[in-house]
Amino acid sequence: MTHGKDTTLETHTIAPTPIPEPVTPGRIPPPSKHQLALMIWLCVFPTLTALNLTLGDWLAGLSPVVRTFVLATVAVPIVIYGLMPRLHRIRARLLASHEATRRNRRQP
């Protein structure tokens, strides 16, 4: 007797990783999760380093939790609204340039 509890096991399927779409003229595909992880790291590491160097003396007297809260509160908007959009534009320009170069090489 199960006393009203459902004892069936749920099964979950794991979706395959999507294959990156080819770059077509005028359309840049979104970054893969690995590219996005690298882009985020390229923004977060220098931001946290600069904040630690700038605010280090002031933060030294704070507890680790408060120090982390202050750093995250300052760093997240810098990364999300300042650095990531710029990095996405740079990536788009690089991919568009690479695709244009590939197209020009194919033409006789």
PyRosetta script that sets phi, psi and omega in degrees:
from pyrosetta import init, pose_from_sequence

init()
pose = pose_from_sequence("MTHGKDTTLETHTIAPTPIPEPVTPGRIPPPSKHQLALMIWLCVFPTLTALNLTLGDWLAGLSPVVRTFVLATVAVPIVIYGLMPRLHRIRARLLASHEATRRNRRQP")
pose.set_psi(1, 133.5)
pose.set_omega(1, -173.8)
pose.set_phi(2, -101.5)
pose.set_psi(2, -3.1)
pose.set_omega(2, 177.9)
pose.set_phi(3, 54.7)
pose.set_psi(3, 42.1)
pose.set_omega(3, 174.5)
pose.set_phi(4, 82.3)
pose.set_psi(4, -1.5)
pose.set_omega(4, 179.5)
pose.set_phi(5, -89.9)
pose.set_psi(5, 141.4)
pose.set_omega(5, 176.0)
pose.set_phi(6, -83.7)
pose.set_psi(6, 118.5)
pose.set_omega(6, -176.7)
pose.set_phi(7, -103.0)
pose.set_psi(7, 10.1)
pose.set_omega(7, 178.7)
pose.set_phi(8, -74.6)
pose.set_psi(8, 145.4)
pose.set_omega(8, 178.9)
pose.set_phi(9, -85.4)
pose.set_psi(9, 137.5)
pose.set_omega(9, 175.2)
pose.set_phi(10, -86.8)
pose.set_psi(10, 140.4)
pose.set_omega(10, 174.7)
pose.set_phi(11, -110.5)
pose.set_psi(11, 140.5)
pose.set_omega(11, 179.6)
pose.set_phi(12, -122.2)
pose.set_psi(12, 140.9)
pose.set_omega(12, 175.1)
pose.set_phi(13, -107.5)
pose.set_psi(13, 146.6)
pose.set_omega(13, 178.2)
pose.set_phi(14, -97.4)
pose.set_psi(14, 123.7)
pose.set_omega(14, -179.9)
pose.set_phi(15, -72.3)
pose.set_psi(15, 138.9)
pose.set_omega(15, 178.0)
pose.set_phi(16, -66.7)
pose.set_psi(16, 152.1)
pose.set_omega(16, 176.7)
pose.set_phi(17, -66.3)
pose.set_psi(17, 127.9)
pose.set_omega(17, -178.5)
pose.set_phi(18, -65.3)
pose.set_psi(18, 144.2)
pose.set_omega(18, 177.4)
pose.set_phi(19, -77.4)
pose.set_psi(19, 130.5)
pose.set_omega(19, -179.9)
pose.set_phi(20, -57.2)
pose.set_psi(20, 138.3)
pose.set_omega(20, 180.0)
pose.set_phi(21, -74.3)
pose.set_psi(21, 145.6)
pose.set_omega(21, 177.4)
pose.set_phi(22, -67.5)
pose.set_psi(22, 151.1)
pose.set_omega(22, 178.6)
pose.set_phi(23, -77.7)
pose.set_psi(23, 122.2)
pose.set_omega(23, 176.3)
pose.set_phi(24, -110.9)
pose.set_psi(24, 155.2)
pose.set_omega(24, -178.4)
pose.set_phi(25, -54.3)
pose.set_psi(25, 128.4)
pose.set_omega(25, 177.6)
pose.set_phi(26, 83.2)
pose.set_psi(26, -4.7)
pose.set_omega(26, -178.7)
pose.set_phi(27, -132.2)
pose.set_psi(27, 118.0)
pose.set_omega(27, 177.1)
pose.set_phi(28, -104.2)
pose.set_psi(28, 123.0)
pose.set_omega(28, -179.8)
pose.set_phi(29, -69.0)
pose.set_psi(29, 156.2)
pose.set_omega(29, 177.4)
pose.set_phi(30, -66.0)
pose.set_psi(30, 157.4)
pose.set_omega(30, -179.4)
pose.set_phi(31, -67.9)
pose.set_psi(31, 149.5)
pose.set_omega(31, 173.7)
pose.set_phi(32, -68.2)
pose.set_psi(32, 168.2)
pose.set_omega(32, -179.2)
pose.set_phi(33, -64.7)
pose.set_psi(33, -29.1)
pose.set_omega(33, 178.7)
pose.set_phi(34, -73.2)
pose.set_psi(34, -41.7)
pose.set_omega(34, 176.1)
pose.set_phi(35, -63.2)
pose.set_psi(35, -42.1)
pose.set_omega(35, -179.6)
pose.set_phi(36, -64.4)
pose.set_psi(36, -40.5)
pose.set_omega(36, 177.4)
pose.set_phi(37, -60.9)
pose.set_psi(37, -43.3)
pose.set_omega(37, 178.4)
pose.set_phi(38, -65.1)
pose.set_psi(38, -43.0)
pose.set_omega(38, 179.4)
pose.set_phi(39, -61.5)
pose.set_psi(39, -43.2)
pose.set_omega(39, 179.6)
pose.set_phi(40, -63.9)
pose.set_psi(40, -43.6)
pose.set_omega(40, 179.5)
pose.set_phi(41, -61.6)
pose.set_psi(41, -42.3)
pose.set_omega(41, 179.8)
pose.set_phi(42, -62.7)
pose.set_psi(42, -24.5)
pose.set_omega(42, 176.7)
pose.set_phi(43, -90.2)
pose.set_psi(43, -42.3)
pose.set_omega(43, -172.9)
pose.set_phi(44, -72.2)
pose.set_psi(44, -45.8)
pose.set_omega(44, -175.2)
pose.set_phi(45, -59.8)
pose.set_psi(45, -52.2)
pose.set_omega(45, 179.7)
pose.set_phi(46, -65.2)
pose.set_psi(46, -33.0)
pose.set_omega(46, 179.2)
pose.set_phi(47, -64.8)
pose.set_psi(47, -48.6)
pose.set_omega(47, 179.3)
pose.set_phi(48, -65.2)
pose.set_psi(48, -36.8)
pose.set_omega(48, 177.9)
pose.set_phi(49, -62.9)
pose.set_psi(49, -48.1)
pose.set_omega(49, 180.0)
pose.set_phi(50, -62.8)
pose.set_psi(50, -41.7)
pose.set_omega(50, 179.2)
pose.set_phi(51, -65.6)
pose.set_psi(51, -41.2)
pose.set_omega(51, 178.0)
pose.set_phi(52, -63.9)
pose.set_psi(52, -40.6)
pose.set_omega(52, 178.8)
pose.set_phi(53, -68.7)
pose.set_psi(53, -37.3)
pose.set_omega(53, -178.4)
pose.set_phi(54, -75.9)
pose.set_psi(54, -45.5)
pose.set_omega(54, -173.7)
pose.set_phi(55, -103.4)
pose.set_psi(55, 5.3)
pose.set_omega(55, -172.5)
pose.set_phi(56, -54.2)
pose.set_psi(56, -46.1)
pose.set_omega(56, -178.7)
pose.set_phi(57, -64.4)
pose.set_psi(57, -41.4)
pose.set_omega(57, -179.8)
pose.set_phi(58, -68.6)
pose.set_psi(58, -38.5)
pose.set_omega(58, -177.7)
pose.set_phi(59, -76.2)
pose.set_psi(59, -19.6)
pose.set_omega(59, -173.6)
pose.set_phi(60, -58.0)
pose.set_psi(60, -34.1)
pose.set_omega(60, -177.5)
pose.set_phi(61, -82.6)
pose.set_psi(61, -5.7)
pose.set_omega(61, -177.4)
pose.set_phi(62, -89.8)
pose.set_psi(62, 157.6)
pose.set_omega(62, 176.1)
pose.set_phi(63, -69.3)
pose.set_psi(63, 157.1)
pose.set_omega(63, -179.2)
pose.set_phi(64, -56.3)
pose.set_psi(64, -36.2)
pose.set_omega(64, -178.8)
pose.set_phi(65, -68.1)
pose.set_psi(65, -44.9)
pose.set_omega(65, 179.7)
pose.set_phi(66, -67.3)
pose.set_psi(66, -40.9)
pose.set_omega(66, 178.2)
pose.set_phi(67, -60.1)
pose.set_psi(67, -44.7)
pose.set_omega(67, 178.6)
pose.set_phi(68, -64.2)
pose.set_psi(68, -40.9)
pose.set_omega(68, 178.4)
pose.set_phi(69, -60.5)
pose.set_psi(69, -45.7)
pose.set_omega(69, -180.0)
pose.set_phi(70, -63.5)
pose.set_psi(70, -47.2)
pose.set_omega(70, -179.8)
pose.set_phi(71, -61.3)
pose.set_psi(71, -45.2)
pose.set_omega(71, -179.5)
pose.set_phi(72, -65.7)
pose.set_psi(72, -39.2)
pose.set_omega(72, -179.1)
pose.set_phi(73, -64.2)
pose.set_psi(73, -35.1)
pose.set_omega(73, 178.9)
pose.set_phi(74, -84.1)
pose.set_psi(74, -41.5)
pose.set_omega(74, -172.7)
pose.set_phi(75, -72.3)
pose.set_psi(75, -40.9)
pose.set_omega(75, -174.4)
pose.set_phi(76, -59.3)
pose.set_psi(76, -49.2)
pose.set_omega(76, 177.9)
pose.set_phi(77, -63.6)
pose.set_psi(77, -36.5)
pose.set_omega(77, 177.8)
pose.set_phi(78, -60.3)
pose.set_psi(78, -46.0)
pose.set_omega(78, -177.8)
pose.set_phi(79, -69.7)
pose.set_psi(79, -49.4)
pose.set_omega(79, -172.8)
pose.set_phi(80, -71.1)
pose.set_psi(80, -44.6)
pose.set_omega(80, -174.1)
pose.set_phi(81, -96.8)
pose.set_psi(81, -20.9)
pose.set_omega(81, -177.6)
pose.set_phi(82, -104.4)
pose.set_psi(82, -53.4)
pose.set_omega(82, -170.9)
pose.set_phi(83, -89.7)
pose.set_psi(83, -43.9)
pose.set_omega(83, -176.5)
pose.set_phi(84, -61.7)
pose.set_psi(84, -43.7)
pose.set_omega(84, 177.5)
pose.set_phi(85, -59.1)
pose.set_psi(85, -39.0)
pose.set_omega(85, 177.6)
pose.set_phi(86, -64.9)
pose.set_psi(86, -42.8)
pose.set_omega(86, -179.8)
pose.set_phi(87, -66.3)
pose.set_psi(87, -35.9)
pose.set_omega(87, 175.7)
pose.set_phi(88, -64.1)
pose.set_psi(88, -40.7)
pose.set_omega(88, 178.1)
pose.set_phi(89, -65.4)
pose.set_psi(89, -41.9)
pose.set_omega(89, 177.8)
pose.set_phi(90, -61.4)
pose.set_psi(90, -44.7)
pose.set_omega(90, 178.7)
pose.set_phi(91, -60.5)
pose.set_psi(91, -43.4)
pose.set_omega(91, 179.9)
pose.set_phi(92, -62.4)
pose.set_psi(92, -43.3)
pose.set_omega(92, 178.7)
pose.set_phi(93, -63.9)
pose.set_psi(93, -41.4)
pose.set_omega(93, 178.7)
pose.set_phi(94, -63.3)
pose.set_psi(94, -44.5)
pose.set_omega(94, 179.4)
pose.set_phi(95, -66.4)
pose.set_psi(95, -40.8)
pose.set_omega(95, 179.0)
pose.set_phi(96, -64.6)
pose.set_psi(96, -41.7)
pose.set_omega(96, 178.3)
pose.set_phi(97, -64.8)
pose.set_psi(97, -42.8)
pose.set_omega(97, 178.7)
pose.set_phi(98, -62.4)
pose.set_psi(98, -43.3)
pose.set_omega(98, -179.8)
pose.set_phi(99, -66.5)
pose.set_psi(99, -39.8)
pose.set_omega(99, 178.3)
pose.set_phi(100, -64.0)
pose.set_psi(100, -40.0)
pose.set_omega(100, 177.8)
pose.set_phi(101, -63.6)
pose.set_psi(101, -43.2)
pose.set_omega(101, 178.8)
pose.set_phi(102, -63.0)
pose.set_psi(102, -42.3)
pose.set_omega(102, 179.5)
pose.set_phi(103, -63.9)
pose.set_psi(103, -41.2)
pose.set_omega(103, -179.0)
pose.set_phi(104, -67.2)
pose.set_psi(104, -32.3)
pose.set_omega(104, 178.9)
pose.set_phi(105, -71.2)
pose.set_psi(105, -29.6)
pose.set_omega(105, -179.3)
pose.set_phi(106, -76.1)
pose.set_psi(106, -26.0)
pose.set_omega(106, -178.2)
pose.set_phi(107, -82.1)
pose.set_psi(107, 136.5)
pose.set_omega(107, 179.9)
pose.set_phi(108, -71.6)
pose.dump_pdb("model.pdb")
